[in-house]
Structure formats: C-alpha cells, structure tokens
Amino acid sequence: MTGTSDDGTGAGGTDDTREPAGPGGPGAAEPVPQGVRPADGWRGRWQERAAKLRDQARDRAKEWWPRLRPVLTQFRWSDEPQPSVTIVDRRVPPALLVPAQGQVYGFVVRATFTWTSDSARPELFGWYVDYFQQQANQRLRRIAARCARETPPHRPREVEIALYEALTGDDALPWRYERGDVSFTCEPDVSVHLDERVRRLLQPYWDQRIALECERDLDRRRAEYAEERRARETAESTEPDGPPAAGMPEALREDHQPHKRAGEAPPRAAEQRRRQSAPDSPVEQFTPLEPLLPPPVPQSPRSATGPRPAPAQPGERAPAPPGERTPAQPGETASGDPEQPGPAGA
C-alpha cells in the first residue's frame, strides 16, 4: 500500500509513473561545469551582457593595436647603443673667502662651473653634478688659497692672474671626473673681488685719486684749447687773405667770417678785441625824438686843432691863423718886425 500526498505525489515512496533516470534517458540533466552556476533570472542576463562587452572590447583592441604599437615602441628602453647627446649645465656656488697676506683680510672668489657630459642619462645628470660639485669647490679653494697667501689684500687683480697661471699640470682645464662608465668635464670661470671691509678703507683714497685725475685732464684740455687758439691767431696774422688753417677745429672754422668786400684784409685779433665793447661799458642811449632834432653845429677847423687862442688886448692885433698873412701896419715890415730907422740919406 502506498500513500499519496495532497498534491498527488507519493510521500515516502516512489512514483511508479516516473521513468528511471539513466545516462541516456530523457529525464537526465545536462552536466554543469564545476564553479559555474546555472544561469537563471537577472544573473543570466548580466552574464550575457558582460560577454557581449568583452567581445566588443576584443574587436576594438584588434583594430587599434596596429596604430598603437609604433608609439609604444618609442617609449621602450632598449639595450642598443643610443647616439651620444652632450648635456651642459652651469652652476654658481656660494662665493669663497680666502685669506690674504697677514691673515687679517681676505679676497672674495666667485666662480661659475660649466659641467658637460655625453655619457650620462638626462634623468641622472643633475645627481652626478651635485655629487661632483663639492669636489670641484674644494679643489678651487685650495688653488685660490695658495695664490692669495702672499698677496696684499688690496690687490685682487694679482690674485686673479696668479690663479689662472696656476691652472696647469694636474690642475689644467678642463677638470675631469668619472664614476663608473659616466665621465664629466668641468671648466670654472673665476673672478676675484675685494673684501667689503677693504673696500670701505680704500674708498677715500680712490675718491681723491679720481678728483686729481679729472683735474689733470681738465688742465690738459685747457692747454690744448689755448694752443689751438694761438695757432689760429698766428695763421690769421700771417695769412690775411688765405683760407683757415687746415688743422683748425670745426667750431673755430665756423667762427671765421668771410670778408665783406673782395680784397679787404681781415681785421687783426687785437683790433677785433678793441672794437668789442667791454662787459661793463654804458649802453648807448637812443630817444625817439632824435631824428627830429636839428643837426649839430659843425665846429671850425681852428677849434678842432690845437688850443683856442686867448682874446687880444686893446691896442693889440689878433694873431692870424697859421699859414695866413696879414697886411703890414705902418712902421712894420712885411715879416711883422718893427721898422728900424736907417741912416740918413739911405
């Protein structure tokens, strides 16, 4: 006896109507791969959509890969030898203070280092320069201190000359530094300056020296101008009708005025100075009524030449002007002398 449930299936027994499941039977379920759950509902829809997107991405990558491959090849680092590229960098380290003679004052040494390399990678070039910079500074300090040890503190030029002369032998330029397969060359450009304390001490001396140099130059120029002026006056006095001297400055040539009339000799320099009015001479006065005034009375030649004769006394004859003869009076001769009585019968 078999029991049946409410839904018509046998509970606790076997259903006689079901066919036995076999490997080839119609009721046999398909084998499900391990780790994959059967697709049912929304999960199956998402899996189909993801598969479709994956296929589209694969097709798009196959399409773009021939175009991207040459670009990616340029960024690939290869072990093949690349063409050498020279890289140059300039560094300005802090100034060096080296002691001068007496160890009281010193000299200020400023340098500019030029680093060059054709075997260093660009990304490592700065690191190598920072590594070798300290060695170059110490080397320059040693050479500068040896050159400035016996030089007075107010002569930086001598130290600079001695410093460049010392860059020979083992210290000859350019300096070479190597680390592994990388090599660098360094060329320092050095200049030596005064210490600020020495500069303040030397400033009054140089102020006086500059003033004296300016005064001497002014005296020299005055002497040159005076010599040019004397040469011009000499040329005018010796060659009155000739052209200006060939060596006369352009400003003096412009001052040379041409003659008003042909054949007229130029006035002498002394006569020109005489004609010029003095700075403090009175200015000639002019009145608007001067053209209306009567002309001045002309003076006689007698008053213009010689002193005026005194008036004649009563009974005396006025003297005749020079060169004029007066008629003789009774008792006088033609020469004006009194007639002398002659002998009787004469």
PEJOMO-V405265 format. One record per residue. N is the residue number from 0. PHI is phi in whole degrees, 0 to 359 (* if undefined). PSI is psi in degrees with one decimal (999 if undefined). BURIAL is I if it has 16 or more other ideal C-beta (glycine too) atoms within 10 Angstrom, else O. Layout:
# PEJOMO-V405265
N;PHI;PSI;BURIAL / N;PHI;PSI;BURIAL
This chain:
# PEJOMO-V405265
0;*;135.7;O / 1;240;145.0;O / 2;261;149.5;O / 3;240;152.0;O / 4;267;179.7;O / 5;293;-31.0;O / 6;274;5.2;O / 7;92;3.5;O / 8;259;153.7;O / 9;281;128.3;O / 10;262;127.2;O / 11;81;1.9;O / 12;230;-164.3;O / 13;248;148.5;O / 14;270;121.2;O / 15;286;-21.1;O / 16;281;-19.2;O / 17;282;141.5;O / 18;278;145.2;O / 19;294;139.0;O / 20;282;131.7;O / 21;225;172.7;O / 22;295;-27.7;O / 23;246;8.2;O / 24;284;163.2;O / 25;291;-24.2;O / 26;272;1.2;O / 27;287;132.5;O / 28;277;146.1;O / 29;291;142.6;O / 30;293;135.2;O / 31;260;127.6;O / 32;301;151.5;O / 33;288;133.0;O / 34;89;-5.5;O / 35;244;122.4;O / 36;272;148.7;O / 37;298;141.8;O / 38;279;120.4;O / 39;214;135.1;O / 40;74;-142.6;O / 41;292;-27.5;O / 42;292;-37.8;O / 43;293;-39.3;O / 44;297;-41.0;O / 45;294;-37.1;O / 46;294;-39.6;O / 47;296;-40.8;O / 48;293;-41.2;O / 49;297;-38.2;O / 50;294;-38.6;O / 51;295;-42.5;O / 52;295;-36.3;O / 53;295;-40.6;O / 54;294;-39.7;O / 55;295;-39.9;O / 56;294;-36.4;O / 57;293;-41.8;O / 58;294;-39.8;O / 59;293;-37.9;O / 60;295;-39.9;O / 61;296;-31.6;O / 62;286;-39.1;O / 63;270;-15.1;O / 64;297;-41.6;O / 65;299;-27.9;O / 66;277;-32.7;O / 67;277;-21.0;O / 68;295;-44.3;O / 69;297;-33.2;O / 70;291;-41.2;O / 71;290;-25.4;O / 72;292;-32.4;O / 73;293;-32.0;O / 74;273;-1.7;O / 75;277;130.0;O / 76;278;123.9;O / 77;248;155.3;O / 78;275;0.4;O / 79;288;147.0;O / 80;294;126.1;O / 81;268;155.0;O / 82;297;137.9;O / 83;290;137.1;O / 84;237;126.1;O / 85;274;125.7;O / 86;248;133.5;I / 87;237;136.6;O / 88;218;142.9;O / 89;243;133.2;O / 90;236;138.9;I / 91;242;97.2;O / 92;283;170.8;O / 93;299;152.2;O / 94;295;148.9;O / 95;258;141.0;I / 96;247;111.1;O / 97;250;141.2;I / 98;288;145.9;O / 99;261;-169.4;I / 100;297;130.8;O / 101;95;-10.8;O / 102;59;21.8;O / 103;259;-51.1;O / 104;253;173.3;I / 105;214;-176.6;I / 106;243;146.8;I / 107;261;119.3;I / 108;251;119.2;I / 109;247;137.1;O / 110;220;152.2;I / 111;236;119.4;O / 112;263;130.2;I / 113;251;113.5;O / 114;258;135.8;I / 115;223;138.3;O / 116;206;142.3;I / 117;240;9.3;O / 118;237;-0.6;O / 119;263;145.4;I / 120;288;148.1;O / 121;300;-36.5;O / 122;287;-17.1;O / 123;252;-0.6;O / 124;296;-46.2;I / 125;297;-36.3;O / 126;294;-40.7;O / 127;293;-38.8;I / 128;296;-43.7;I / 129;298;-32.1;O / 130;288;-40.9;O / 131;274;-12.6;I / 132;295;-39.1;I / 133;297;-39.6;O / 134;293;-39.5;O / 135;293;-38.6;I / 136;296;-43.9;I / 137;295;-37.7;O / 138;294;-43.5;O / 139;293;-37.9;I / 140;297;-40.2;O / 141;296;-43.5;O / 142;292;-42.1;I / 143;294;-38.7;I / 144;294;-35.7;I / 145;291;-33.7;O / 146;281;-28.3;I / 147;264;0.0;I / 148;293;-35.8;O / 149;249;20.0;O / 150;251;134.4;I / 151;300;152.6;O / 152;287;-6.3;I / 153;255;18.4;I / 154;232;70.4;I / 155;290;-25.2;I / 156;296;-39.2;O / 157;296;-37.4;I / 158;293;-40.2;I / 159;295;-41.2;I / 160;295;-44.0;O / 161;295;-31.6;I / 162;292;-42.8;I / 163;289;-31.2;O / 164;290;-23.9;O / 165;280;-10.9;O / 166;277;64.5;I / 167;224;169.7;O / 168;69;-126.9;O / 169;291;-23.9;O / 170;262;17.6;O / 171;292;147.6;O / 172;276;146.4;O / 173;274;152.0;O / 174;282;138.9;I / 175;245;136.5;O / 176;228;137.0;I / 177;227;146.2;O / 178;212;104.8;O / 179;70;-126.2;O / 180;267;2.0;O / 181;259;132.6;O / 182;233;144.6;O / 183;230;150.9;I / 184;239;142.1;O / 185;229;131.5;I / 186;233;109.1;O / 187;274;139.4;I / 188;251;109.6;O / 189;250;143.6;I / 190;220;141.3;O / 191;248;134.8;I / 192;231;164.9;O / 193;286;150.6;I / 194;289;148.8;I / 195;297;-34.5;O / 196;293;-40.1;O / 197;291;-33.5;I / 198;297;-41.2;O / 199;293;-33.5;O / 200;288;-34.4;O / 201;274;-11.7;O / 202;297;-46.6;O / 203;300;-38.3;O / 204;298;-45.1;O / 205;289;-29.6;O / 206;298;-46.6;O / 207;295;-39.3;O / 208;294;-40.4;O / 209;295;-40.0;O / 210;297;-42.4;O / 211;294;-39.3;O / 212;297;-40.7;O / 213;294;-40.0;O / 214;294;-40.5;O / 215;295;-40.7;O / 216;295;-36.9;O / 217;294;-42.6;O / 218;297;-39.4;O / 219;295;-40.8;O / 220;292;-37.5;O / 221;298;-42.2;O / 222;296;-38.9;O / 223;295;-42.3;O / 224;294;-38.6;O / 225;295;-39.9;O / 226;295;-40.6;O / 227;296;-39.0;I / 228;293;-42.8;O / 229;297;-39.7;O / 230;296;-38.2;O / 231;293;-44.6;I / 232;296;-38.3;O / 233;295;-41.0;O / 234;294;-37.3;I / 235;291;-37.4;I / 236;286;-33.1;O / 237;274;-34.0;O / 238;236;82.6;O / 239;290;-35.0;O / 240;264;0.4;O / 241;272;167.1;O / 242;287;167.9;O / 243;300;155.4;I / 244;299;149.9;I / 245;291;-31.7;O / 246;273;7.5;O / 247;286;137.4;I / 248;298;161.4;O / 249;295;-37.3;O / 250;296;-36.5;O / 251;285;-29.6;I / 252;294;-35.8;O / 253;291;-32.5;O / 254;287;-17.0;O / 255;283;108.2;O / 256;274;141.0;O / 257;288;161.0;O / 258;287;147.7;O / 259;286;-36.9;O / 260;233;145.6;O / 261;294;135.1;O / 262;87;-1.3;O / 263;272;129.5;O / 264;284;142.3;O / 265;291;145.6;I / 266;294;150.7;O / 267;291;160.7;O / 268;296;-39.3;O / 269;295;-39.5;O / 270;293;-37.3;O / 271;297;-42.1;O / 272;293;-32.1;O / 273;291;-35.4;O / 274;288;-29.5;O / 275;291;138.6;O / 276;284;148.0;O / 277;291;156.6;O / 278;299;-34.6;O / 279;256;20.9;O / 280;283;149.0;O / 281;292;147.8;O / 282;277;138.0;O / 283;294;129.6;O / 284;270;146.4;O / 285;218;131.5;O / 286;247;147.3;O / 287;297;-24.5;O / 288;274;1.1;O / 289;298;-38.7;O / 290;295;-21.9;O / 291;272;-13.8;O / 292;287;151.1;O / 293;292;151.8;O / 294;293;151.6;O / 295;293;149.4;O / 296;286;127.1;O / 297;289;140.3;O / 298;272;148.0;O / 299;289;155.4;O / 300;296;-25.6;O / 301;294;-42.9;O / 302;286;-24.8;O / 303;283;-25.9;O / 304;243;123.4;O / 305;79;168.9;O / 306;286;155.4;O / 307;286;132.8;O / 308;289;150.5;O / 309;288;150.8;O / 310;296;148.0;O / 311;282;145.9;O / 312;278;160.0;O / 313;300;135.5;O / 314;87;-5.2;O / 315;250;152.8;O / 316;265;138.0;O / 317;292;141.1;O / 318;292;141.2;O / 319;280;150.0;O / 320;297;159.8;O / 321;297;137.4;O / 322;86;-0.2;O / 323;244;134.1;O / 324;258;141.7;O / 325;253;152.0;O / 326;295;143.0;O / 327;287;142.1;O / 328;271;164.0;O / 329;298;135.4;O / 330;90;2.3;O / 331;237;154.4;O / 332;271;176.2;O / 333;295;-26.5;O / 334;278;-5.4;O / 335;97;-3.1;O / 336;275;148.9;O / 337;294;141.6;O / 338;290;128.0;O / 339;268;137.3;O / 340;291;128.7;O / 341;271;176.2;O / 342;292;149.3;O / 343;299;139.0;O / 344;85;-2.2;O / 345;283;999;O
